[in-house]
Amino acid sequence: MMLRRIVLAIALLLAAAGLVLLLLRVWSPGVQLLLVGALVFVGTAFENWRYRKGSGPHSAHWQATEEKFADPISGEVMDVQYDPVSGERRYVRR
């Protein structure tokens, strides 16, 4: 969450710098800074919505599979679940 806020702040600073350059009639760098700042801001602001897990109308359709594996980092046994509606897979601690 903190990194997201930092990226949003940097994007706003880039866009503001682009606006300042445009006001000073420095066209090419001003437009570039404004567009890059706007794209980074919009992309960062909406990525949380795009990759939200477990939401939406089909979130209750998880089915357990026979697959299990040991997480290489924690060493815990994980169960694999599958959502036939979206085709998404998720891994849940036992």
One Martini backbone bead per residue (centre of mass of N, CA, C, O) as a GRO file, in nm:
protein
   94
    1MET     BB    1   0.057   0.063  -0.020
    2MET     BB    2   0.300   0.254  -0.006
    3LEU     BB    3   0.405   0.221  -0.296
    4ARG     BB    4   0.150   0.322  -0.433
    5ARG     BB    5   0.166   0.612  -0.319
    6ILE     BB    6   0.441   0.683  -0.439
    7VAL     BB    7   0.366   0.643  -0.737
    8LEU     BB    8   0.136   0.851  -0.739
    9ALA     BB    9   0.311   1.095  -0.658
   10ILE     BB   10   0.508   1.083  -0.897
   11ALA     BB   11   0.294   1.112  -1.117
   12LEU     BB   12   0.198   1.394  -1.026
   13LEU     BB   13   0.473   1.532  -1.060
   14LEU     BB   14   0.504   1.481  -1.360
   15ALA     BB   15   0.244   1.624  -1.449
   16ALA     BB   16   0.316   1.899  -1.326
   17ALA     BB   17   0.576   1.942  -1.486
   18GLY     BB   18   0.434   1.935  -1.758
   19LEU     BB   19   0.255   2.183  -1.711
   20VAL     BB   20   0.481   2.385  -1.665
   21LEU     BB   21   0.613   2.348  -1.942
   22LEU     BB   22   0.363   2.435  -2.103
   23LEU     BB   23   0.348   2.722  -1.980
   24LEU     BB   24   0.657   2.771  -2.099
   25ARG     BB   25   0.664   2.647  -2.396
   26VAL     BB   26   0.756   2.332  -2.356
   27TRP     BB   27   0.634   2.094  -2.541
   28SER     BB   28   0.757   1.806  -2.559
   29PRO     BB   29   0.834   1.753  -2.258
   30GLY     BB   30   0.556   1.828  -2.144
   31VAL     BB   31   0.388   1.608  -2.282
   32GLN     BB   32   0.548   1.366  -2.183
   33LEU     BB   33   0.512   1.409  -1.877
   34LEU     BB   34   0.206   1.417  -1.874
   35LEU     BB   35   0.155   1.133  -1.997
   36VAL     BB   36   0.320   0.961  -1.803
   37GLY     BB   37   0.180   1.051  -1.544
   38ALA     BB   38  -0.107   0.967  -1.629
   39LEU     BB   39  -0.054   0.666  -1.689
   40VAL     BB   40   0.059   0.587  -1.412
   41PHE     BB   41  -0.183   0.676  -1.247
   42VAL     BB   42  -0.404   0.507  -1.382
   43GLY     BB   43  -0.267   0.229  -1.359
   44THR     BB   44  -0.240   0.236  -1.044
   45ALA     BB   45  -0.537   0.298  -0.965
   46PHE     BB   46  -0.658   0.029  -1.135
   47GLU     BB   47  -0.500  -0.234  -1.048
   48ASN     BB   48  -0.658  -0.308  -0.792
   49TRP     BB   49  -0.925  -0.370  -0.941
   50ARG     BB   50  -0.823  -0.585  -1.151
   51TYR     BB   51  -0.667  -0.781  -0.910
   52ARG     BB   52  -0.897  -0.871  -0.750
   53LYS     BB   53  -0.981  -1.101  -0.507
   54GLY     BB   54  -1.285  -1.261  -0.448
   55SER     BB   55  -1.465  -1.115  -0.658
   56GLY     BB   56  -1.779  -1.126  -0.754
   57PRO     BB   57  -2.020  -1.350  -0.877
   58HIS     BB   58  -1.797  -1.618  -0.869
   59SER     BB   59  -1.659  -1.655  -0.569
   60ALA     BB   60  -1.828  -1.939  -0.472
   61HIS     BB   61  -1.683  -2.168  -0.694
   62TRP     BB   62  -1.490  -2.327  -0.528
   63GLN     BB   63  -1.279  -2.615  -0.590
   64ALA     BB   64  -1.150  -2.895  -0.497
   65THR     BB   65  -0.856  -3.069  -0.538
   66GLU     BB   66  -0.597  -3.319  -0.553
   67GLU     BB   67  -0.397  -3.103  -0.524
   68LYS     BB   68  -0.060  -3.092  -0.383
   69PHE     BB   69   0.187  -2.883  -0.204
   70ALA     BB   70   0.502  -2.755  -0.129
   71ASP     BB   71   0.612  -2.474  -0.012
   72PRO     BB   72   0.929  -2.351  -0.070
   73ILE     BB   73   0.933  -2.132   0.160
   74SER     BB   74   0.748  -2.252   0.411
   75GLY     BB   75   0.663  -2.579   0.381
   76GLU     BB   76   0.374  -2.585   0.328
   77VAL     BB   77   0.073  -2.726   0.271
   78MET     BB   78  -0.107  -2.708  -0.037
   79ASP     BB   79  -0.410  -2.630  -0.179
   80VAL     BB   80  -0.606  -2.674  -0.470
   81GLN     BB   81  -0.812  -2.443  -0.640
   82TYR     BB   82  -1.115  -2.422  -0.852
   83ASP     BB   83  -1.267  -2.216  -1.112
   84PRO     BB   84  -1.492  -2.291  -1.364
   85VAL     BB   85  -1.578  -2.006  -1.460
   86SER     BB   86  -1.269  -1.867  -1.487
   87GLY     BB   87  -1.006  -2.074  -1.435
   88GLU     BB   88  -0.907  -2.024  -1.164
   89ARG     BB   89  -0.638  -2.040  -0.929
   90ARG     BB   90  -0.574  -2.154  -0.588
   91TYR     BB   91  -0.387  -2.125  -0.273
   92VAL     BB   92  -0.419  -2.325   0.027
   93ARG     BB   93  -0.392  -2.375   0.337
   94ARG     BB   94  -0.428  -2.659   0.548
   0.00000   0.00000   0.00000
